[in-house]
Amino acid sequence: MKVLMVVLFTGVVDRIVGNLVAAEVDDSEEVVLMPVSAFPCAIQEGESFYLVRYDGEEEIVCGEPPE
């Protein structure tokens, strides 16, 4: 069975301050704030991530999205 995965946006970690991540995301001039706990990996400034939706669930994935 095939599952459709939709990449909602990609982003880059700008900085980490305490328990918050400030990130730049595609198609937005605003900086987005997210909790560090939302990331399934140990993140650092300058690292990429993307948000996907599949099976009705949204998930943050560390790294670059697949081509």
N, C-alpha and C positions, 0 to 999 in steps of 0.2 A: 504494500500500500504506500502510495506517495503522499507526502505531507507538504503542503504549500507553506513556505516561509517568506514573510514579507519584511524587508529591512525598512524600518520606519525612519530612522535617521542615523547618521554616523557622527562621532564627536572626538574631540581631543581634550585630554585633561590639561587644563591651564595651570591650576594650582590646587593644593590640598591644604586646608586650614582647619586644624582640629579634626572634627568628624564630618566636615563638609568638603565636597569636591566642587570646584568651579570649573566648568567645561564650556568649550566652544562647540556648537553643533551646526551641522549643515543648514544652509538657508535661513540663518538667524543672526542678527547682529547683537542679540542679547547674550549675556553669560548665564548659563543654566546652573543652578545649585542643586546638588543631589547628595544624599548621605553616603559616606564611604561604605556603609554596610549594604548598599544596593548593588555593589560590584561583587561578582563571584570570584574575583582574583585580587591579588595584591597589586594595587595600581601605583603609578608614579607619574609625576608631571611629564607631559609630552607624549604619553601613551594613548593609543587609539582604542575606541570601543564603538559598539553599535547596538541599537535596540531593535529586536526582532519581535514579530508576532507570528505564532503558529499554534494551531490547535486551540485558538481562542485565548492564549496566554501571551503576555509580554515578558521579555527577558533581556537583560543587558548581557552582552557577550564581549569579552575582552579581545583586542586585536583588530585586524582589518577584516571587513566582510569578504566572503568568497566572491569571486568574479562570476 
